Amino acid sequence: MLELDDMELFQLQFCMQQTKSQMSMGGEIRRHASITEKIEAEMERRKNATGAYTPEGVLRDLQRQIDELS
């Protein structure tokens, strides 16, 4: 199982959005859609569980990352 923080999930979602138009074969399209669905489901699960992906949740995650770097 991959352990991704919120910002990594945002980045992965962005990458999937950018590569969607590059899928040409049926298998590629289905796998891309499957991965995208899983990313979105995890983001929704976290949003409901922790308030992630809300402005407050993003700020909280950024502050945690800043604290870790300090």
JOVENJO-V620763 format. One record per helix or strand. SS is the DSSP state (2 for helix, 1 for strand). FROM is the first residue (numbers start at 0). LEN is the number of residues. If there is no record, write none. Layout:
SS;FROM;LEN
SS;FROM;LEN
This chain:
2;5;17
2;25;25
2;54;15
